[in-house]
């Protein structure tokens, strides 16, 4: 067994979830880690599905807004 030190606010949140679900804090953490791992695996599996190299949606939003401002106002954000 290993000890882990976390901030009080996070510990309180974990304890509240555990109390509400009638589970141990360790079970809650294990569930969250499983979920995180599954999501990470899914994103890895999706890598290369799309032809573009955009890895961050904010990039496309920024490009779209730049195009809009140039067209409407002759400006770049």
HUSUL-V575963 format. One record per backbone hydrogen bond with DSSP energy under -1.0 kcal/mol. CO is the residue of the C=O (numbers start at 1). NH is the residue of the N-H. If there is no record, write none. Layout:
# HUSUL-V575963
CO/NH
CO/NH
This chain:
# HUSUL-V575963
7/11
8/12
9/13
10/14
11/15
12/16
13/17
14/18
15/19
16/20
17/21
18/23
24/28
25/29
26/30
27/31
28/32
29/33
30/34
31/35
32/36
33/37
34/38
35/39
36/40
37/41
38/42
39/43
40/44
41/45
42/46
46/49
56/59
57/61
58/62
59/63
60/64
61/65
62/66
63/67
64/68
65/69
66/70
67/71
68/72
69/73
69/75
70/74
